[in-house]
Amino acid sequence: MTNKLHISTFKDQRDSIMKNDMVNKLQDVQQFGEFGGVNPSISDSSTYTFMKAKTMYDTFEGNTEGCYLYSRHTTPTNLNLAEALAALESTEMANVYASGMGAISSVLLQLCKAGDHIVSSRTIYGGTYALMKNFLNKFNINTSFVDTTQIDMVEDAISENTKMIYCEAVSNPLLEVSDIKALAKIAKKHNIPLVVDNTFSPLSISPAELGASIVIHSLTKFINGTSDGVAGVVCGTTEFCTSLKDVNFGAAMLLGSTLDGLRSSSILKNMRTLHLRIKKHSENALYLAQKFEKNGIHVSYPGLKSHAGHETYNNQMNMEYGYGGLLTLNVHTLENANNLMELMQEHKVGYLAVSLGFYKTLFSAPGTSTSSEIPLDEQKSMGLSEGLIRISIGLDNDIEKTYESIHNCMKELNLLPEKIIAV
């Protein structure tokens, strides 16, 4: 039998009821189509008409509500998706983007100017790392990369020109768990925002409820769930999200990372099953992680007691949705990793591909793919082995069969500990 997540105490039951509120909020978002359809109508226009010239002027000045100017600014379809995402993350407002990096870039450039400083987690998505390390420094915006699981290191890195603390709730690819409450306390002390990328843990962790000022997602991943589009979101206060769309000073407006209406509508439909999918991703990942650990295989998963961030995750998780769908296996060398991934794909375990959150299992060696922007010496210092395989566990109905397939692949390649003979 697969391993189910059970809530055994009154406190857990009470907390679960409270945390369920975000899904209730999401499901209570009712948006009717133009002709009464159960799905909201798609706005397929790049520009919008005005009956009066004065209204156009007022809209440019930001003095009107319910009027649409130009699709780079906003659209009815994108507002529908944004409303659902704000409900998901318990924030006042949200803005959607054509990619996760579009969302991240707009936040960093909205909050920082030349001479400013960012304190960031050392283990983050390679694209975010490259943006901070290689791109922003062209504008004299500098970043200190620290181990955000060490709270003292974070505070020591803050200077008078620091404009934000940036982290991932669960880091890519090492699955380090940020103590969001503790980081939020430091951020508040220094009067700077805590920005949290929650791509790896939607529903499982609610950063805004834990004190984060801004929550970012790559919608491409779990929230969309079908690996057929690229999108991002920024969730925050009405004041901040509105500032991002300002026609004179807003990074979202001026950088132009506009999400297409057709894709926006598709993501909104997929969000309706997010709570079901996250439960299954987590259930399957926990089952595999426990089996691998029992077999003596080097596995990392926040749901294991052996994981360094297990207690931190427990203290801030929404229990019903588990520990997420990501785990890593360390097979020590890149050759072993490549051979295992190719064989797993051949045995139909899943796909050798980047990204995550798909209904099928996806696996890649992050050191040579999604984290390749990080120099090798820094990869080694943070513990990113060349033999590390990041696996996004799919919605497999028969997870025991999946385990057997992976086990057999490892056995064929002599990657199992010697004591392991059978499944």
C-alpha positions, 0 to 999 in steps of 0.5 A: 500500500502507498504511504498516506499522510495522516493527521493524528492530533487535535492541533493538526486537525485545527491547523488543517482546517485553518490552512484549508481556507486558502483552497476554499478561497480559491474554489470560491472565486467564481468568474462567469463567462460573458454569456454565463459560461462556467469558464470566464471568457477569453479576452483576445484583444491587444488594445481596448476602446474608449467611448470618451477620450477623457477616459483614455487619459484617466486610464493612462494616469491610473485614475480609473477602475474597470477600464482596460488600456492595452494588453501589456498593462493588463487584460480581463483574462489575466486579471481572472488568473491573478485573482485566483493566484492571490486567493491561493497565496492569501495576498491582496493582489497578484500580477501574472507574467509570461515566465517565472523569470519575468516575474522575478526580474520585475520584482528585483528591478522594481525594488532595487536601483544602482548601488543597492544590495540583495541578500539571497539564498546560495541555492536557488534556480540557476536562472535566478542566480545568473540574473543576480550574479551576472546581469544585475551587477551591470547596473551596480546592484550586488548580491550576497549569496548565503546559506539562508538556513543559517539565520545568523549568516543572513542577518550578518550579510545585511547592510544599510543598502540592502533592499530585500532578502530573497529565498526559495521556500524549498530550494532548487535543487538541493531541497533546503528548507527556508525558515520563513518565519525567522527570515520574515522577522529579520526582514521586518527588523531591518524594514526590508521585504522578504521575497519568497519563490514558492515554485516547489511548494504550492499549497504545502507552504504558504509564505505570505501567512508566515510573514513573507512580503512577496511570493513568486511562482513559476506557473510553468511548474506545479500550478499549471501542471501540464508542461505546455506553457511558460508563465509566472506570478508575483503575489503581494500587496495591492500597493506593490502589485499596482506599482509594478503596472505603473505606466511610468515606473512599473517594471512589469509594464516597462519590461513587457513580460505579458502573459498571453490570454489563451495561456492564462485561461488554460492555467486558470482551468488547471488550477482547479485540480491543484489541490488534488495533484499536490496531494498525489505528487507528495504521496508518491514522492514520500513513498519513493523516498522512504523506500530508497532510504530503507534500501540505503540509497542516497536520497534527499526529501523533506518528508524524511526525518533524516533531512536537515530541514524536516523539522523546519518544514513540519513547523510551517507546512500545511499538513494536508498537502505533504512535503512536495513532489521533488526528491533527489538521488545522489549516484556520485558521478555524472556518468552514473547519473546520465546512465541511470536517467537514460535507462529510466526513460527507456523503462518508461519511468518518465522523461529525461527533461528539465522542469517539474510539476508534470503528470509524468515523472521528470528527471535531470542532473541539475549540475549540468542543466538547471544549475549549470549557471552556477560555477563548479567551485560554488556547486561543490561548496554548497554540496551540489554533487555532479552525480545528483539527480533531481526527480519531479515525481509524477501522478503515477497511479501505481507508485509501487511499480514505479519504485520497482522500475527505478530499483531494477534500473539501479540494479542493472547499472550496479548502483545499489548498495551490495546488501540489496538483492531484491525489491 
